[in-house]
Amino acid sequence: QVQLVESGGGLVQAGGSLRLSCAASGRTFSSYSVGWFRQAPGKEREFVAAITESSSRTYYADSVKGRSTISRDNAKNTAYLQMNSLKPEDTAVYHCATASSLPAWASSQRTWYDYWGQGTQVTVSS
């Protein structure tokens, strides 16, 4: 079992940056792919980015591509989401999640992720 705790959210002006962290418990973090999803009020949870176990591949939603970078440090059991040039439409609760044996085509599919964190709020003011 994996427990995930997100941090790093906050209130930022449009154009600003934030780095979100996802700290995982357990000794098998390096065997999981990690995804970031976000959920705005009244909307469904949507995919943001994902990274494979060894960081060999990363995937991004079109809405954040070029503005965000997902990374991980398996030695620290932590994944990160660096977000730049933030826009008001990026406002949401951001969740990290882990998945085992995640095929590339499923990286954006919520149902493939087994464990989820509680989320961290990101608010971007205009």
Secondary structure, DSSP 4 states (H G I P E B T S, - for coil): ---EEEE--EEEETT--EEEEEEE-SS-GGGSEEEEEEE-TTS--EEEEEE-TTSS-EEE-TTTTTTEEEEEEGGGTEEEEEE-S--GGG-EEEEEEEESS--GGGTT-GGG--EE---EEEEEE-
